[in-house]
Amino acid sequence: MALTGHGWLLLSATFLGAAAEISITPEPAQPAEGDNLTLVARGLSGELLAYNWYAGPALSLAYLVASYIVSTGDETPGPAHTGREAVGPDGSLEIQGVLPSHSGTYILQTLNRQFQTEVGYGHVQVYEILTQPVVLANNTALVERRDTLRLVCSSPGTAKVRWFFNGETLPITLRLGLSPDCRVLTRHGVLREEAGAYQCEVWNPVSASRSEPINLTVYYGPERVAILQDSTTRTGCTIKVDFNTSLTLWCVSRSCPEPEYVWAFNGRALKNGQDHLNISSMTAAQEGTYTCIVKNAKTLLSGSASVVVKLSAAAVAMTIVPVPTKPMEGQDVTLTVLGYPKDLLVYAWYRGPASEPNRLLSQLPSGNWIAGPAHTGREVGFPNCSLLVQKLNLTDAGRYTLKTVTLQGKTETLEVEMQVAPLE
């Protein structure tokens, strides 16, 4: 009987061997798409008449790739032939330029001269050359502990996926948010330490491709607001500054993005939107509470810090400043005292040098007045040692002397020349 076409398969169906001793080995063992693949048959026995190759799970005509007659070298393609397969005289099956669709089970059926058949099974996995995946994000700018991060590794095929964070393998804590197929990374209530560059990589045994990084920003704060002086934290304390010296206060906090700044002095807002505040020349007028208020436009949170700024008592140089500086006849003038002792016991003003006959007046801290011989009734003293002279006349011009005594008994004397301009 001649062996032509597929007739021998049907004729010999009742002669199938009970056990298969044939093994099929793919070379290369892990082929990539585009490779030339050979399915090598080993364990062939006896003088063989023909081979049948099947690409499928069963000996079915629908899965037949090709039949090969050994004596003539004739090959007949079957329904499963893709145009890339060829059967060799040794029973091997060569596939040119394999595709992922060539993956699956292959069966070799042999027929010997006694019309007995044997079968061998093999499996082929053709790996695709992977294209670069893309990371898709629901949002790349999130608010800490409020928003949810969702990253998707988008790539065709079923390749395995692994993730990278800032160029390194994804930490275990972040891996806990991966879906079973590792293609989706979810973080509920995202944290600031999870900000950075994310990449996914698709891979198989013969190929790997990594996405471009996608950068995640996490907004937080402000928190730990503090006021610094010369890089030293001063929040909640008192800063003592020498008279007539400069002072710079810095407002710092942990915040992303950089917060907005508002400064206040004794509860009154200042026109300053910077992270620092300069006091160029410290006087008693600058004493008080300075507050820095920071606001984060992304998190809608705010915070503040305050310090108290005072003149250094030991370093204050007492001065007298007439206000106005050039008073006119008929005006009032205040001899304003800057840097007076804070532990004041009593002070006295003199019209001229500090001598008893010329004493104008004296005031105790309790407010008791003692008028001196030179008091005209137009002079008024204040607790801060300043002296008001009302309705000036030309004879009021000249020297004025202030004498102070502290609780420790320290005495200080200071003079000022006052000029009175005549009315024209």
C-alpha positions in Angstrom: 0.0 0.0 0.0 1.3 3.4 -1.0 1.8 6.1 1.7 0.5 9.3 0.3 -1.4 12.2 1.7 -2.9 11.7 5.1 -4.2 8.2 4.4 -1.7 6.4 6.5 -2.8 8.2 9.7 -6.3 7.0 9.4 -5.3 3.5 8.4 -2.9 3.0 11.2 -5.0 4.5 14.0 -5.6 1.0 15.5 -1.9 0.4 15.8 -0.9 3.2 18.1 1.7 2.2 20.6 0.7 2.2 24.3 3.8 4.0 25.6 5.7 6.8 24.0 9.5 6.7 24.1 10.1 9.5 21.8 11.3 12.8 23.3 11.1 16.2 21.6 13.5 19.0 22.5 13.3 22.6 21.2 16.6 24.2 20.1 17.1 26.9 21.3 15.3 25.9 24.5 13.9 29.4 25.0 13.3 30.8 21.5 12.5 34.5 20.9 10.2 35.6 18.2 12.1 35.8 14.9 14.4 32.9 15.8 14.8 29.8 13.7 13.6 26.9 15.9 14.2 23.2 15.5 12.2 20.5 17.3 14.7 17.7 17.7 13.2 14.2 17.9 15.2 11.7 20.0 14.5 8.0 20.8 13.3 7.1 17.3 13.4 3.3 16.9 13.3 0.8 13.9 13.1 1.5 10.2 10.6 4.3 9.8 8.4 4.8 6.9 6.8 8.2 7.7 6.4 11.1 10.2 3.4 13.1 11.2 3.9 16.4 13.1 0.9 18.0 15.0 0.7 21.4 16.5 -2.0 20.8 19.1 -3.0 18.7 22.1 -4.3 15.7 20.2 -3.8 13.5 17.2 -6.4 15.2 15.1 -6.3 16.1 11.4 -7.1 19.7 12.3 -3.8 20.0 14.2 -1.7 18.3 11.5 1.3 20.4 10.4 2.9 18.1 7.9 3.3 14.5 6.8 6.7 13.2 5.6 7.5 10.0 3.6 11.0 8.9 4.5 11.7 6.9 1.3 10.8 9.6 -1.1 11.4 12.8 1.0 7.9 13.9 0.1 6.3 16.4 2.5 2.6 17.2 2.5 1.4 20.2 4.5 -1.6 19.8 6.8 -4.3 22.2 8.0 -2.1 23.6 10.8 0.9 24.4 8.4 1.8 28.2 8.6 4.2 28.2 5.7 7.2 28.3 8.1 7.5 24.6 9.0 9.6 21.9 7.3 10.1 18.2 8.3 13.7 16.9 8.1 14.8 13.3 7.2 15.7 12.7 10.8 12.2 13.5 11.9 13.0 17.0 13.2 10.6 19.9 12.6 12.2 23.2 11.6 10.2 26.5 12.0 11.6 29.6 10.4 11.2 32.9 12.1 8.9 31.7 14.9 6.1 33.8 16.3 4.5 33.8 19.8 1.6 32.0 18.1 3.9 29.0 17.5 3.9 28.4 21.3 2.1 25.2 22.5 2.2 21.4 22.4 3.8 19.5 19.5 3.3 15.8 18.8 5.5 13.6 16.6 3.9 10.4 15.3 6.1 7.8 13.5 5.1 4.8 11.4 7.5 1.8 10.9 7.5 -1.1 8.4 5.3 -3.2 10.6 2.8 -0.4 10.4 3.2 0.3 14.1 3.1 3.9 15.4 4.8 5.7 18.3 4.3 9.2 19.5 6.4 11.8 21.3 5.3 15.0 23.0 7.0 18.3 23.4 6.2 21.9 24.4 7.4 25.1 22.9 7.2 28.6 24.4 8.1 31.4 22.0 8.9 34.6 23.9 8.1 37.9 22.3 10.6 40.8 22.0 9.0 43.3 24.3 8.2 46.9 23.5 8.6 49.7 26.0 5.7 49.9 28.4 4.1 53.2 29.7 3.2 54.1 33.2 -0.2 55.7 33.5 -1.1 57.7 36.7 -4.4 58.9 38.0 -2.5 62.0 39.2 1.2 63.0 39.7 0.6 65.7 42.3 -1.1 64.4 45.5 -1.8 65.6 49.0 -0.3 63.5 51.8 -2.6 61.2 53.7 -5.6 62.5 51.7 -5.2 61.3 48.1 -4.9 57.9 46.5 -2.1 57.0 44.0 -2.9 54.6 41.2 -0.2 53.6 38.7 -0.8 51.3 35.8 1.9 49.5 33.7 0.4 49.6 30.2 1.9 47.0 27.8 0.5 44.5 25.3 1.0 40.9 25.9 1.2 38.9 29.1 4.9 39.4 30.1 5.8 39.6 33.7 6.0 43.0 35.4 8.4 44.5 38.0 8.5 48.0 39.4 11.4 50.4 40.2 11.4 53.4 42.5 14.1 56.1 42.0 16.0 53.6 39.9 16.0 50.8 42.5 13.8 47.8 43.0 10.5 48.8 44.5 10.7 48.6 48.4 8.7 46.0 50.1 6.3 48.5 51.7 5.4 49.8 48.2 5.1 46.3 46.8 2.3 45.6 49.2 0.1 47.8 47.0 0.6 45.7 43.9 -2.2 43.8 42.2 -1.8 40.0 41.7 -0.4 40.5 38.2 1.8 43.4 39.4 0.4 45.7 36.7 -1.4 48.1 39.0 0.2 49.9 42.0 -2.2 51.5 44.5 -1.4 53.6 47.5 -4.2 54.9 49.7 -3.4 58.0 51.8 -0.1 58.5 50.0 2.9 59.5 52.1 5.7 62.1 51.4 8.4 59.4 51.3 6.5 57.8 48.4 7.2 60.8 46.2 9.8 60.1 43.5 10.3 58.5 40.1 8.4 55.3 39.3 9.1 52.9 36.4 7.7 49.5 35.4 9.6 46.9 33.4 8.1 44.1 31.4 10.3 41.0 31.0 10.5 37.4 29.9 13.4 35.0 29.7 14.7 36.6 26.5 13.7 40.2 26.6 13.2 43.1 29.0 12.0 46.7 28.5 11.7 49.5 31.1 9.3 52.5 30.9 10.3 56.1 31.1 10.1 57.4 34.7 7.0 59.2 35.9 7.6 61.6 38.7 5.3 61.8 41.7 5.0 64.9 43.9 3.4 64.6 47.3 2.3 67.9 49.0 2.5 68.1 52.8 2.7 70.6 55.6 3.4 73.2 56.8 4.5 71.6 60.0 7.2 72.3 62.7 7.0 76.0 62.0 9.8 77.8 63.8 11.5 81.2 63.9 15.3 81.3 63.6 17.8 83.9 64.5 21.3 83.3 63.1 20.4 79.6 62.4 19.3 79.1 66.0 15.7 78.1 66.8 14.0 80.8 68.8 10.4 79.8 68.7 8.5 80.4 71.9 11.3 82.3 73.6 12.4 85.9 74.1 15.1 87.4 71.9 17.1 90.2 73.5 18.7 92.7 71.1 21.2 95.4 71.8 20.0 99.0 71.2 20.4 100.3 67.6 21.6 96.9 66.3 20.0 94.9 63.4 18.1 91.7 63.7 16.9 89.2 61.1 14.2 86.6 61.9 13.8 83.6 59.6 10.6 81.6 59.3 11.2 77.9 58.6 8.8 74.9 58.3 8.5 71.5 56.6 6.3 72.1 53.6 5.8 71.1 50.0 5.5 73.3 48.1 7.1 76.3 49.7 4.4 78.0 51.8 3.2 81.6 51.7 4.5 83.8 54.5 2.7 86.5 56.5 4.4 88.4 59.4 2.6 90.1 62.2 3.8 92.5 65.0 1.8 92.6 68.1 -1.1 91.1 66.2 -0.9 93.6 63.3 -0.1 92.3 59.9 3.1 93.6 58.3 3.7 94.2 54.6 6.1 91.3 54.2 5.6 88.2 52.2 9.1 86.8 52.6 10.5 84.0 54.7 12.5 86.5 56.7 12.0 89.8 58.5 14.6 92.5 59.0 14.8 95.0 61.8 17.5 97.4 60.8 17.8 99.5 64.0 16.4 98.1 67.2 14.7 100.6 69.5 12.0 100.4 72.1 9.4 100.9 69.3 10.3 97.5 67.9 9.9 95.7 71.1 7.0 93.2 71.1 5.7 89.8 69.8 6.6 88.8 66.2 4.6 86.1 64.6 5.2 84.2 61.4 2.1 82.6 59.7 2.7 80.1 56.9 0.0 78.8 54.5 0.2 75.9 52.0 -2.0 76.6 49.0 -2.0 72.9 48.0 -2.8 71.2 51.3 -4.9 74.2 52.6 -3.1 73.9 55.9 -1.4 76.6 57.9 0.8 77.0 61.0 2.5 79.8 63.0 5.3 80.5 65.4 6.0 83.6 67.6 8.9 85.1 69.5 9.1 88.1 71.8 11.8 90.7 70.9 13.1 93.0 73.7 16.0 95.4 74.1 18.9 94.1 76.2 18.7 96.1 79.4 22.4 96.1 80.0 23.3 97.3 76.5 20.6 100.0 76.1 22.0 103.4 75.4 19.5 105.9 76.7 18.8 108.8 74.3 16.4 111.8 74.2 14.7 112.7 70.9 12.5 115.8 70.6 9.2 115.2 68.8 8.9 117.2 66.7 12.6 117.7 66.2 12.3 121.4 65.4 9.3 122.7 67.3 8.0 126.2 66.8 6.8 128.8 69.2 3.3 127.9 70.4 3.6 124.2 69.6 3.9 121.3 72.0 7.0 119.2 72.1 7.7 115.8 73.7 11.3 115.0 74.8 11.0 111.3 74.1 13.3 109.0 76.0 14.5 105.9 74.2 16.2 103.0 76.1 15.2 104.1 79.6 16.0 101.6 82.4 13.3 99.0 82.9 14.0 98.7 86.6 13.5 102.4 87.1 12.9 103.7 90.6 12.5 107.4 90.0 13.5 110.1 87.5 13.8 113.9 87.5 13.9 116.5 84.8 15.9 119.7 85.2 15.8 123.0 83.3 19.4 123.4 82.7 22.1 121.4 84.6 21.1 118.8 87.2 21.0 121.0 90.4 18.4 121.4 93.1 17.3 125.0 92.5 16.6 124.4 88.9 14.6 121.1 89.3 11.5 121.1 87.1 9.7 118.1 88.4 10.1 114.5 89.5 7.8 111.5 89.1 7.8 108.2 91.0 6.7 105.0 89.1 3.5 105.1 91.2 2.6 108.3 89.4 3.2 110.7 92.3 4.3 114.2 91.2 6.8 116.4 93.0 7.0 119.8 91.3 10.3 121.6 91.4 11.1 125.4 91.4 11.4 125.5 87.7 8.0 123.9 87.0 5.9 126.3 84.9 2.7 124.2 84.9 3.1 123.4 81.3 5.3 120.4 81.8 4.0 116.8 82.1 6.0 113.7 82.7 5.2 110.1 81.6 6.1 106.7 83.1 8.6 106.1 80.3 10.6 109.2 81.5 9.5 111.3 78.5 8.6 115.0 79.2 5.9 117.0 77.4 6.3 120.8 77.3 3.1 122.6 76.1 2.7 125.9 74.3 6.3 126.6 73.8 7.8 130.1 74.1 11.2 131.2 73.1 12.5 131.1 76.7 11.8 127.4 76.8 14.8 126.8 74.4 18.0 125.6 76.0 19.4 122.7 77.9 17.2 120.0 79.6 18.7 117.3 81.9 17.2 113.9 82.8 18.4 112.1 85.8 17.3 108.4 86.4 17.8 106.1 89.4 17.2 102.3 89.2 16.1 99.9 91.9 19.8 98.9 92.3 20.7 102.5 92.9 22.4 103.1 89.5 22.2 106.8 88.5 22.4 108.1 85.0 22.3 111.6 83.7 21.5 112.7 80.1 21.3 116.2 78.5 19.5 117.5 75.4 19.5 120.9 73.8 16.1 122.0 72.6 15.6 124.7 70.0 12.4 126.7 69.6 11.8 128.4 66.2 10.0 131.8 66.4 6.8 132.4 64.5 7.3 134.4 61.4 
